[in-house]
Structure formats: C-alpha cells, structure tokens
Amino acid sequence: MRCSTMCLFSDAKDSSDGSHHDNMASRLRFSLGQSNKDQANHQEVRSEVVEKISGIFAAVADYEATWIEPDIQKDLGVICEDLHISKAGTHRDKLSPVFFNPLGTHNIPRLDLTDAQTQESINDITEDWDSPPPWPRTVTDQLYELIYAIEYYFREGSRVYESEYGWSNTLSHYAKWVECGGITPQLVAEEFDRPIWGSRGSTPYFGYVARNQLNMPHTLLATLTRSEMNEKLSRSEALTILTVMLTRLKSDDFPNHNVIPIMLISVFAGFQVRVLEAHYDFRGLVIRKSKFLSFANRDAAIPNMDILMSFMCSEMIGNTRDSKILTKPGVVFPQPSGHNSYRDNRGRLPGFEKIGDVLRAARAPFRPPNTALQDVADTSSVGTLTSRKSQAG
C-alpha cells in the first residue's frame, strides 16, 4: 500500500544514515576501481538501458487493454517466458540468466508454534481455510485476507533458526530482505505516481530490498489486482516492474549495477497468486511468470504457501554489474569478485526493525483514497482466508 510521509523514516538507521553512507561507499569503490574510460563506458551503457526501458514503459503505458496479448508482446519489447515451479518450490528448468535461487520447501525454517502469538495467528489462518464463511466475500476481502496471510507467514510468524543480534526470527529476516520505508519514492518515483497509483484495478502493497551490506539491487514486491486470474501478462504487472526498474536505475543507490532483478508476488481475486521474475537484458524486458497457486481451501493453501515462501526467501544471485548481459546472448557470467551470497553475511544494526513495525502499524488506517480497492461482491470463488483483521473491522 502507498505509505504516508512518516513511513519514510521506517528502518531509520538502515534506510537513511546507513543507506547514505553505503551509497557513498559504493560510488567511491566504483570510481576507484575503474579508469575514466571504463566509467564513461559504464555510464553510456547505463544511459542506454534507461532509455530502452523508458521506451518499453511508454509502449506498455499506451497499450489500453488490461491483458497483453502474446502476439504483440514482442512489439512492446516484452519477452514473456514460463516459470515452471516444482513441488519442492524450486525452478524446474535451467534458466539463464537467473537472479533468484529459491530456498526449497524442505529448507524453510519451521514455524515456532511454542510462541503463543505465532500459534494463535496460524490457527486463525488455517481455521479459515478449513471453514470459510457461508456468505460471498467481496473481491477486496479476498485480496486483503490472502495478502495478510502471506505477509504473516513471511514477516511476522516466528521461525525456528538461530537468529542474529537485532533481528527477529522471521522469514524476511532469514532471507535478508528489508521492508521499504515507503514504496513511494523508494521503489516508485513520483513521476510514476499516476500510472501506478491512479488505477483502482491494481496497486502495489508491500516492497522489500536487499540489506545494505549485500550491495545488491534485487527487489521483492507484491501487488493486489481486482481481476480474476488470467494466464496472460497484465498491463499493470508489466508497468509495475518497469517502474521499479527505472526508479532504481535513476537513483544513486546502485551506480555500478545495470540490471535490477525483480520478483513480483501478484495476488488476484479468487485467492490466486502467481510469481513473476523479471530483468532487462539484450532481448528486452524479460518476465518469467508461473502458473497460479490457489489458496481457495486448506488442501491447496498449505503446500502452496510453502512454495510461495520458498520463492520469497530466494537467494539473491547473478551478475548485475557486467554489461555483457545487455549485449551478448548465451553467456553465463560468474559472480563479480568480492560478491557474497546473502547467507554469508547477517550483520545488522539492532533495533530499527521494531521502529519500522510501529510506523507500519500506525500508517495502516491511513491508506489514501486513490489506492483503495473497490468492494465488489464475488459469488464465483470458493473458500476464503478471513483474517482476524477483517473480523475486527
């Protein structure tokens, strides 16, 4: 959801002072490590990437239909590929290039049901899967009930693993994601407000970036879409991905990275979710999208939640610096020197996540009117994830 101004101070230590110093250090390392000619070449490539992605954005924005037909995707500069997911929550195909390595369902730290709050919340969620209410749920109810369950499993439910100082035992911390203080302007620059926030059909809900210490441009976000599921790529999915890429490329956060890998968790009406992995390379905007994961009932929801958590906890990999990926096909590049896998470094400044939690809770009731999703009674879907939040409302 779009955040109020106060949210920009969420995770203050990491997102302001820490981010500022890390960005300065990143630019300094970049400048010292390259000759003037190399820097000029890099900036030329970066400018060309921004120009080409901007062109794709303009083409997609001008496309009026809700769903992008496969036969015109190429004309828009979009390459859509299938993302085949195994029952173990991993990639079934050997992909290249690849920027997210799913954790695998067997590697997900288990829920700590000895924690009273975790046990109570999980019981509430699973009971709703078992016994959906007899009345039809509105589309808005469906979307928020499902995203609440996903968010609880990812960022709130306590997990069993050896935690680090200053971090709670949650999957988002285990995977080294830091929640954005504000989707705008961190992931959606103000120049993109109208196409992203102006529509009532789809809206971003949450966003995460890699910890500053990793110096990686990988991005995780979720969107809520009022439409029933459709196997075609939606215009809003493409625009959201392009917007985040352009916002991060135009910022000073990653001056030595030209590829912005994005994982989008796309939530639809009818308790359906799909995973999209996106990047830009020499072919254009590459979007790999999975089949839909159903959360309409307990039998489907429990295994699919594990699969979804496996992807959201993916290891951030791939070479996002080498410009060859933007110009030469069929080449697999090694990790840049000095690169560390996200599981190799778990340092963190203590305390600031709690500040983020307080501010997040405070901003929840103040969702701007233009981001609200209209209530529409839906009688076609089965099952629900009626949350305590909905019941309380």
C-alpha positions as a printed Julia matrix, in Angstrom:
393×3 Matrix{Float64}:
   0.0     0.0     0.0
   1.15    3.54   -0.52
   2.69    4.93    2.61
   2.38    8.27    4.32
   5.32   10.64    4.67
   6.08    9.41    8.16
   6.75    5.95    6.77
   9.87    7.2     5.05
  11.55    7.12    8.44
  10.81    3.4     8.93
  14.01    1.43    9.49
  15.66    4.81   10.02
  19.12    3.53   10.84
  19.34    1.35    7.76
  17.36    3.41    5.26
  18.74    6.88    5.98
  22.17    7.23    7.57
  23.24    3.68    6.78
  21.91    3.88    3.23
  23.57    7.25    2.68
  27.0     6.03    3.82
  26.66    2.75    1.93
  25.73    4.61   -1.26
  28.69    6.94   -0.87
  30.98    3.97   -0.28
  29.53    2.17   -3.29
  30.14    5.16   -5.56
  33.66    5.58   -4.17
  34.54    1.91   -4.73
  33.12    2.15   -8.22
  35.13    5.27   -9.06
  38.39    3.97   -7.62
  38.06    0.58   -9.29
  37.66    1.84  -12.85
  39.55    4.05  -15.27
  37.93    7.17  -16.65
  37.31    5.31  -19.9
  35.67    2.39  -18.1
  33.47    4.75  -16.11
  32.44    6.58  -19.28
  31.6     3.3   -21.0
  29.62    2.14  -17.99
  27.62    5.34  -17.83
  26.96    5.14  -21.56
  25.6     1.61  -21.19
  23.51    2.64  -18.19
  22.03    5.6   -20.04
  21.17    3.35  -22.97
  19.49    0.84  -20.63
  17.39    3.6   -19.03
  16.45    4.91  -22.47
  15.38    1.48  -23.73
  13.41    0.6   -20.59
  11.74    4.03  -20.78
  10.72    3.23  -24.35
   9.17   -0.07  -23.26
   7.38    1.7   -20.42
   5.91    4.24  -22.85
   4.75    1.48  -25.2
   3.11   -0.52  -22.42
   1.53    2.59  -20.9
  -0.03    3.42  -24.28
  -1.45   -0.1   -24.55
  -5.06    0.22  -23.44
  -6.12   -3.39  -22.82
  -5.92   -4.97  -19.35
  -4.11   -8.07  -20.66
  -1.17   -8.05  -23.06
  -1.83  -10.41  -25.95
   1.07  -12.81  -26.64
   1.28  -11.88  -30.33
   2.06   -8.23  -29.59
   4.39   -8.64  -26.61
   7.44   -8.57  -28.85
   6.26   -5.32  -30.45
   6.16   -3.77  -26.97
   9.65   -5.02  -26.12
   8.39   -7.63  -23.65
   9.58  -11.24  -23.65
   7.26  -13.45  -21.6
   8.52  -16.88  -20.54
   7.05  -19.66  -18.42
   8.35  -20.08  -14.9
   7.91  -23.76  -14.12
   7.83  -24.5   -10.39
   8.47  -27.91   -8.85
   6.51  -29.31   -5.91
   9.66  -28.7    -3.86
   9.34  -24.96   -4.52
  12.29  -24.69   -6.92
  12.87  -23.92  -10.61
  12.09  -26.94  -12.78
  14.03  -25.53  -15.74
  17.65  -24.48  -16.05
  17.32  -20.74  -16.6
  19.9   -18.26  -17.87
  20.46  -15.67  -16.71
  18.9   -16.29  -13.31
  18.85  -13.89  -10.36
  16.77  -15.71   -7.76
  17.56  -19.18   -6.39
  14.52  -20.48   -4.45
  15.21  -21.83   -0.99
  13.23  -25.07   -1.47
  10.34  -26.06    0.75
  12.48  -28.56    2.66
  14.86  -25.77    3.71
  12.28  -23.35    5.07
  12.74  -22.88    8.83
   9.65  -24.28   10.52
   7.15  -22.14   12.38
   7.81  -21.8    16.1
   4.47  -22.95   17.48
   5.82  -22.69   21.03
   5.45  -18.93   20.53
   1.91  -18.15   21.72
   1.25  -15.3    19.28
   2.51  -17.29   16.3
   0.42  -20.33   17.23
  -2.73  -18.24   17.71
  -2.33  -16.4    14.4
  -1.53  -19.52   12.39
  -4.51  -21.31   13.96
  -6.75  -18.42   12.91
  -5.48  -18.56    9.33
  -5.71  -22.32    8.94
  -9.14  -22.47   10.58
 -10.39  -20.01    8.0
  -9.02  -22.29    5.28
 -10.92  -25.18    6.87
 -14.22  -23.37    7.44
 -14.89  -20.49    5.05
 -17.93  -18.34    5.88
 -21.16  -19.15    4.06
 -21.62  -15.66    2.61
 -19.84  -14.47   -0.58
 -16.74  -12.41    0.03
 -16.06   -9.15   -1.78
 -13.04   -9.01   -4.03
 -11.41   -6.57   -1.62
 -11.95   -9.01    1.26
 -10.38  -11.8    -0.75
  -7.3    -9.76   -1.65
  -6.6    -8.4     1.81
  -7.32  -11.66    3.59
  -4.86  -13.51    1.36
  -2.13  -10.86    1.45
  -2.47  -10.73    5.25
  -1.85  -14.48    5.45
   1.14  -14.24    3.07
   2.59  -11.31    4.97
   2.14  -13.03    8.32
   3.94  -16.16    7.18
   6.77  -14.06    5.71
   7.4   -11.15    8.05
   5.66  -11.82   11.38
   5.42  -15.52   12.22
   8.3   -16.67   14.42
  10.55  -19.37   12.89
  12.97  -21.86   14.4
  16.52  -20.95   13.46
  19.49  -19.31   15.13
  18.72  -15.6    14.94
  21.19  -12.79   14.67
  21.62   -9.93   17.07
  18.96   -7.3    16.45
  16.85   -9.47   14.12
  13.69  -11.37   14.91
  13.2   -14.95   13.78
  11.12  -14.33   10.66
  11.5   -15.48    7.09
  12.01  -11.96    5.76
  14.98  -11.55    8.09
  16.28  -15.04    7.31
  16.27  -14.16    3.6
  17.97  -10.79    4.25
  15.16   -8.6     2.96
  14.46   -5.17    4.47
  10.98   -3.75    4.11
  10.79   -0.41    2.31
  10.07    2.58    4.48
   7.84    3.81    1.65
   7.1     2.29   -1.75
   6.98    5.89   -2.94
   9.61    7.19   -3.54
  11.98    4.26   -2.83
  10.53    1.9    -5.45
   8.07    4.13   -7.3
   9.41    7.59   -8.15
   6.9    10.41   -8.01
   6.95   10.78  -11.8
   5.24    7.37  -11.98
   2.55    8.09   -9.39
  -0.31    8.4   -11.84
   0.12    5.15  -13.82
   0.89    3.12  -10.7
  -1.34    4.61   -8.02
  -4.05    6.14  -10.21
  -5.67    2.86  -11.2
  -8.18    1.13   -8.94
  -7.66   -2.16  -10.75
  -4.23   -2.95   -9.31
  -1.94   -1.45   -6.7
   1.4    -2.25   -5.01
   1.03   -3.48   -1.44
   4.49   -4.08    0.03
   8.09   -3.86   -1.11
  11.43   -5.21    0.1
  15.03   -4.5    -0.87
  18.23   -6.38   -0.07
  20.11   -5.42    3.07
  22.54   -2.58    2.51
  25.5    -4.78    3.41
  24.8    -7.01    0.4
  25.03   -4.13   -2.1
  22.6    -5.93   -4.41
  19.76   -4.32   -6.41
  17.34   -7.25   -6.12
  13.79   -6.21   -5.27
  10.75   -8.06   -3.93
   7.25   -6.62   -4.04
   3.6    -7.62   -4.05
   0.63   -6.22   -5.93
  -3.11   -6.67   -5.46
  -5.28   -6.98   -8.58
  -9.1    -6.97   -8.55
  -9.4    -9.03  -11.74
  -9.98  -12.76  -11.81
  -6.88  -14.73  -12.77
  -5.78  -14.76  -16.4
  -2.78  -16.63  -17.79
  -1.86  -13.62  -19.93
   0.52  -10.99  -18.6
  -1.37   -7.98  -17.28
  -0.55   -4.45  -18.28
  -0.36   -3.44  -14.6
   2.18   -6.18  -13.81
   4.44   -5.01  -16.64
   4.09   -1.33  -15.7
   4.88   -2.01  -12.03
   8.02   -3.96  -12.95
   9.2    -1.29  -15.41
   8.52    1.49  -12.89
  10.62   -0.14  -10.18
  13.46   -0.79  -12.62
  13.51    2.81  -13.8
  13.19    4.22  -10.29
  16.14    2.21   -9.0
  18.29    2.81  -12.1
  17.74    6.57  -11.93
  18.57    6.71   -8.23
  22.08    6.86   -6.76
  21.62    3.59   -4.87
  23.46    1.3    -7.3
  25.73    3.28   -9.64
  27.67    0.16  -10.67
  24.66   -2.09  -11.37
  22.78   -2.01  -14.67
  20.43   -4.94  -14.05
  17.61   -4.65  -11.49
  16.18   -8.14  -10.83
  12.6    -8.08   -9.58
  10.39  -10.72   -8.01
   6.72   -9.79   -8.09
   4.13  -11.62   -5.99
   0.95  -10.95   -7.94
  -2.25  -11.51   -5.95
  -5.56  -11.84   -7.79
  -9.22  -12.17   -6.87
 -10.39  -15.69   -6.16
  -7.47  -16.36   -3.78
  -4.95  -16.84   -6.59
  -1.27  -15.9    -6.66
   1.49  -16.15   -9.22
   5.2   -15.45   -9.07
   6.95  -13.31  -11.67
  10.73  -12.94  -12.02
  11.86  -10.08  -14.22
  15.03   -8.46  -15.53
  16.19   -6.48  -18.55
  18.76   -7.91  -20.95
  19.75   -7.68  -24.63
  16.35   -9.11  -25.67
  14.24   -6.56  -23.82
  12.13   -6.82  -20.67
  12.18  -10.49  -19.72
   9.31  -11.63  -17.49
   9.01  -15.22  -16.35
   5.61  -15.98  -14.85
   4.43  -19.06  -13.0
   1.11  -20.83  -13.13
  -1.34  -19.68  -10.48
  -1.09  -21.02   -6.95
  -4.52  -21.47   -5.37
  -5.3   -20.54   -1.77
  -9.02  -21.26   -2.05
  -9.02  -24.06    0.54
  -6.77  -25.76    3.08
  -5.64  -28.63    0.86
  -4.33  -26.19   -1.74
  -3.24  -23.37    0.57
  -0.84  -25.2     2.9
   1.52  -26.67    0.26
   1.24  -23.58   -1.93
   2.16  -21.31    0.98
   5.37  -23.32    1.42
   6.13  -22.98   -2.3
   5.49  -19.24   -2.16
   7.71  -18.82    0.9
  10.46  -20.77   -0.88
  10.46  -18.21   -3.69
  10.14  -15.18   -1.44
  13.16  -16.49    0.5
  15.22  -16.96   -2.67
  18.95  -16.46   -2.56
  19.83  -13.3    -4.46
  22.31  -14.32   -7.16
  23.53  -13.34  -10.62
  25.87  -10.74  -12.04
  24.02   -7.45  -12.16
  27.13   -5.39  -12.95
  28.61   -6.85  -16.14
  27.19   -5.01  -19.13
  27.72   -8.06  -21.38
  24.36   -9.42  -20.32
  22.86   -6.43  -22.07
  24.63   -7.02  -25.37
  25.73  -10.64  -25.82
  23.41  -13.68  -25.93
  24.02  -17.12  -24.5
  26.68  -16.28  -21.94
  26.57  -17.25  -18.27
  28.64  -14.88  -16.15
  30.36  -15.67  -12.84
  29.67  -13.72   -9.69
  31.71  -10.49   -9.53
  34.8   -10.61   -7.35
  34.11   -9.91   -3.7
  30.48  -10.97   -4.06
  28.96  -12.74   -1.08
  25.86  -14.87   -1.11
  23.14  -13.35    1.04
  23.51  -16.15    3.57
  27.18  -15.36    4.14
  26.59  -12.12    6.0
  23.91  -11.48    8.57
  25.11   -8.3    10.25
  22.54   -5.71   11.2
  22.15   -2.61   13.29
  19.91   -3.58   16.22
  16.53   -2.14   16.94
  15.45   -0.37   13.78
  13.09   -3.12   12.59
  10.95   -2.52   15.68
  10.69    1.14   14.72
   9.55    0.07   11.26
   6.9    -2.22   12.77
   5.48    0.6    14.9
   5.3     3.01   11.98
   3.84    0.35    9.71
   1.04   -0.3    12.2
   0.43    3.41   12.58
   0.1     4.05    8.86
  -2.24    1.14    8.11
  -5.52    3.01    8.8
  -4.49    5.95    6.59
  -4.48    4.33    3.13
  -5.1     7.14    0.6
  -8.48    7.01   -1.18
  -6.93    6.53   -4.64
  -5.26    3.29   -3.56
  -8.37    1.72   -2.08
  -9.76   -1.24   -3.95
 -13.49   -1.05   -4.54
 -15.64   -3.67   -2.87
 -17.32   -5.95   -5.39
 -19.36   -8.92   -4.25
 -17.95  -12.09   -5.73
 -20.01  -15.25   -5.79
 -17.83  -17.33   -8.09
 -14.88  -18.05   -5.82
 -14.75  -20.78   -3.24
 -13.03  -20.64    0.1
 -11.63  -17.65    1.95
  -8.89  -16.56    4.26
 -10.95  -14.48    6.64
  -8.4   -12.88    8.91
  -8.65  -11.5    12.39
  -8.09   -8.07   10.84
 -11.19   -8.43    8.69
 -13.23   -9.73   11.59
 -12.08   -6.87   13.75
 -13.16   -4.39   11.07
